[in-house]
């Protein structure tokens, strides 16, 4: 059900309209990369995604070396926002003590 709604550009645009223009564009680009470049090639479910997928994504970003550690929070915020906008818990929060992801 949710996967179908996310593939509908109108549904996604309605949700993303609640963000400022530049933030929506930034989050949209991050989400596309997360889905197309990371999840799809690995057969991972982007929405709703698991915390394990988020940890793998962080590792992938670290291996690529193209995202500064200061910027990683924006990447995780984009993924978390996509989930919370659809009333799902963010996969980027709620880690055990000692593991800080977001």
Buried (B, 14 or more C-beta within 10 A) or exposed (E): EEEEEBEEEEBBEEBBEEBEEEBBEBBBEBBEBBBEEBBEEEEBEBBBBEBEBBBBBBEBBEEEEEBEEEEBEBBBBBBBBBBBBBEBEBBBBEBEEEEEBB
